[in-house]
């Protein structure tokens, strides 16, 4: 008889437990190696046990873990300044997670209008297929019934419109609308990049209507698409942006970035966090930027992504009864499946490769940005083997 787990039954976990990792590889408790191209859902962007991150964390752990935000935290000032210099933003608020970063973004947008004398402007427009977190506010923002059901009345103030539908968006704007929130590339929704023209239309519409434009770059940010942030591809800037996942390289942290104007309502006492921006997180966040801002790093991500995408395209062409199309930008890639996506994920487990299922029957491929050409070649072999195993037809 199997002993009952003392954990909440909220995860359908794969029957694999990992002991340690190095670079793009994880080793399970039986000593078997897995190529990790899921990255803990786009978190381990610099792979496992990156020497610079490990040494930085070890050094900080021997000095100071926590003081709270009652006092100045020098690491926050340093990391915030570097983020400001690298982005559109003037101000940064540090959190422990992506959901908290989104909560801060939502509150910042609403407080902006309150500070301008328009407290009635509190509604936020979001898009179908979005995922913004698991708090009561962020599940309402995401709008997916499977996440909302059973948690009482839906948090008020969120209006959803179809993906990439400018007419529906314009029709949804009222005198109570405060902001538009969008992921430049939907992650959980199936690796769906928002068309560049649509992001540009959003910026123009927000400027015309006096709305704030909020980007959720929790999954697509921090080098994942080949730019430091995905919005750079469109040549437009948001007013507020939520970041998390890869910003800590595996250490839990997030951030809300904003222009000085957008953050004008966030005055002392209106928002806070006990752990957010703690010295450990700030040390690691600065170490992550050390690597990602090195000359040539993002260019290398783009080069690897091009080769990877070309290899995947060949596999999709040869196994049309298993795979339908490739999606994504940079090393944020998705395989739209013909077979159930969970079937492909399990077949890849059997080949000792880790990927992540997503909405719209897509398998997410989110390798470390430091993955080598050899590791990408191994991944292509593993994916081809899985496709061949699941295919019922002859190959061209």
N, C-alpha and C positions, 0 to 999 in steps of 0.2 A: 504494500500500500504506500503510495507516494505521500510524503509529508506535505501538508498544506502550507503554502507560502504565507508569511506574515505581511506581505506587501499588498497594497491596493491592487485590485484586478483590472487596472486601467490600461495595461499594455499587453498586446498579443506578441510576446517576445519570441524571437527565433531561438532555437535550442543550442545557442552558442554562447560561451562566456570567454572573455579575453583576459589574458594575464598581463601582456605588455605589448608595446609597439615600437617600431623604429621606422621613420620615414613614411613611406606609403604602405607599410605592412603592419598587420596585427597578428599576434600569436595567441592562440587559444589555450585553455587550461590543459589541453592534451598535447600541446606542443606543435599543433598544426598551423601553418602560415596562411594568411588570407591577404589578398590585395585589396586594400581599403579604398574603393572609389565611391564611397558614400560619405566619407569624412564626418561621420557623426551628424549628418544632415547639414553639410556645408560649413561645419565648424572648424575642423582640423585642417585649415587651409595651408599650413606649413608642415603638414605631416605630424607624425607622432614623435615625441621626445626630441624635438628640434634643439640642438645643443645650445643655441643662444637663448631660447626661451627657458630651457631647464636651468641654465646657470643663473639667469636673471632672477627667476623665481626662488631658487635656492638662496641666493644672496639676500634678497628682500625678506625671505622667511626668517632669516637669522637676525634681522634688524627690527622689523615692526610689521604687524599684521593689520591692526585696526585702531583707529582713534575716534571715528565717527566724523560727521560733517559739522560738528560743533567747532572744529578747528580747521585751519588751513591744511591742505594736503598737497605738498609740493609736486607730487607726481601727477595730480589732476591738472595743475596749471601747465605743466610741461606737455602732457598729452593733448590737452584742449588746444593749446597754442599750435601744436603741429597739425591737428585736424583742421583748425581754422585756416592755417596757411595753405593746406592742400585742397580746400573745398570752397564752396560759396559762403560758408557760415561765419558768423561773428561770435556766437555763444554756444556752449556745450554743457549739457547736464548728463552726468554719468549714472548708469543704472546697473542692475545685476543681470538683466535678461532683455530679450527682444520685446516681449509683451510689455514690460515696464517702460521700455523706450517708446513704444507706441502709445501707451497711456500718457506719458509725458508730452508726446507730440499732439495728442488730442486735446489735452488740457491747455497746452500752450496756444493752440489755435483758438480755442474758446475764450481764453483769457485775453487774447489780443483784441477781440471784438468788445469784450466787457470793458477793457481799458479805454477803448475808443468811444465808449458811451452807447454801445449797441449790444446789451446782454441778450437780446432776443435772437441774435445770430449765433446759434449753437449747433445747428445741424451739419452733419458731415456726409458727403456723398462718396460712396465706395463702389466697387465693381464686382460683378458676378465672377466667381472663381477665386476671389481673394482669400488670403489667410493672413491675419494680423496678430494672432496670439490666442491665449486660452483664458484670459481674464474675462469677467462679465462684459466689460466694455468692448474688448477686442473681438470676442466672439460675435457680438452684435455688429461690429464693424465688418467682420468677415461675412456674416450673413448666411452661413451654411447651416441648414436645419440640424444636421447630425451633431453639430457642436453646441447648438443652442437648446435643443429639446431637453426638457426635464430640469432646467435651472431657473424656473420661475419666469416672470414677465421679462421680455427682452428689454435691455437697456435702451431707453428712448434717445432719439437724436441721430439715427443713421438711416440713410436712404441709399438703396442699391440700384444700379443701372447696368444694362448689358455691357459686356466687354467691348471696347472699341466702337461705341455707338455715340457719336457726338450729338445727334439730334435728341436722343433719349436723355443724355446728360443735360443739355440746355433746358429741356422741358422739366427736369427735376429741380432746377435752381429756383429758390424762392427768396423772399425777404429774410427768412430765418437761416439761410445757408451760410455757413462760416468758412468751409474749406472743402477741398477735394483731396482724397487720399488714394494713392495708387502705388502698386509695386511696378517699377519699370520692367521687371521680368517676373511674372507670377511663378512662384516655386511650387508650393503645395497644389496650386491649380493646374499643374501640368507643364511646367517650363514653357510658358507662353510670353514671349517678348511683346511688349506694347509697341506698336508701330511708332517710329520716330515722329512722323507727321502728327500723330495723335497727341504725343507728349507736348509737341510745340503748340498744338491747338489748345491744350489744357492751360499752358502758360499764358497764352493770349486771352483766353476766356477768364482766367482768374484775375488778370490785370484789368480787364474790362469791367468785371463785376465786383471788384474789391474783395475777392476771396483769397484765402491762403492755399498754396499748393504744397501738399505734403507727400513726400516720397518715402515708401517703406523699402529700404535697402538692407533689411536684416539678412536676407539670404543672397541677394544679388550683388551686395556691396563688398568692399575690401578685396578688390582685385579679381573677383570671381569671373567677371565678363571680359577681362583683359584691360580694363581701365580701373583706377582705384575705386570709382563708383560708376554705376551703370548710367546715371543721368548724363554723364559726360559724352556719351555717344550721340545724344540728341542735341547737344549744344544749348540746352535750357537748364535753368537752375531752379530748384524748389525754394520755398520759404522756410520749410522745416523738413528734417529728414531723421528717420529712425534707423539706427545701425545696431547690430549685435553679432551673434555667431562668430564669424572669423576675426572680429576685432580683438578677441582674446585668445585666438589660436587654440581654444580648448578650455581656457580659464573662463568661468562665467562672468560675462560683463556685456553691457550695452551702452548706447549713448543716444541722446537726442540733440541734434544740431539745428541751429536756427540763425536767421539773420537777427541783427540787433532790433530791427523794427518788429519782426514777428514775435520776439521774446519780450517785448516791452511790458507785458502784463505779468511776467513771472518775477514778482518782487519777493523780498524776504517773508517767509511764513506760508506762502501759498502752495508750496510743493516741497517734498523732501524724501530722504531715504536713509536708512541706518547704515546699510552695507555698501551702497552704491559709491563707486569711486574710491574703494579702500586701497591702501598702499600696495597690496599684493596684485590686485587687478591692474592698477595703474602701471606698475613695473612691467607686467607682462604685455599690456597694451602698447607701451612704448617700445618694447622689444619686437613686437609684431611689426610696428611701423618701421623700425630699423631695417628689417628685411624687405618689406614691400616697397619702401621708397628708394631702395638701392638702384643705381643706374642699370637699366636693362632688364630689371625683374619683370615688369609688366609686359615688355616687348617679348620676353621669352614665353610668358603665359600665352600671348596671342599666337606665337609661332607654333607652340605645342598644340594649341586648340585647333589650328588649321589642319595640322597633320592628323589629329585624332578624328576630326569631323570627316575628313576625306576617307579615312579607313572605315568609319561607321557607315558612310554613304554606300560604300561598296557592299557591305554586309546587308544593308537594307534592300539594295537592288537585287541581291541574290536570294533573299529569303522573304519574299512578299507575303507569304502565308503566315509569317511570324511577326514581322516588323513593317510598319506603315510609313513612318517618316522620322527624320531627326529634327529636333528643335533646340533652340537656345543660342547663347552667345558665349564666346570664350570657353572656359572650362565649367560652365553651367549648362549641361547638355541633357536632353531628354530623348528617349526612344518611345515614340507612340507605337503601341503594340496592337497586333491583331489578336493574338492569344491574350488571356488575362495577364495583366502586368505582374501580378503576384506569382504566376507560374514561371515567368522569366526570372524574377528575383530569386526564387527557390532553385532554379536550374543553375543560376550563377553561384549560389551558395555551394552547390555540389561541385562547382569548378573552383571553389575557394576564392571567389571574388564577391565583394560587398557592393551593393547598389541600394537605392531607396525608391520605393513606390511613390507615386504621386497621383493626383486626380487626372481625369480624362484618359485613364488607362495608359499612363506614361510611367516609364522607369527613369528615375533621375540618375545621372552619372555626374558625380561631384568629386573628382579626384583632388588630391593636394595640388596646390599651384606649383609645388616643387617636384611633382612627379617627373621621372626621367623618360626619355624617348623609349628606352628599353621597357619600362613599366607600362607605357601606353601601348607598346606592341604586344605585351603579355595580355593586357586588358582586351585588345582587339581579338586575340586568339581565343580568350575565354568566352567572349560574347559570340564569336562565330561558332564555337563548339556548342554553346547553349542553343543558338538559333538552329543549328543543324539537328540537334537532338529533338527539338520541338517541331521541326518541319516535317510535313508529310509529302512534299513534292520533290521532283528532281531539280538539281541545281544546274543553272546555265553554265 
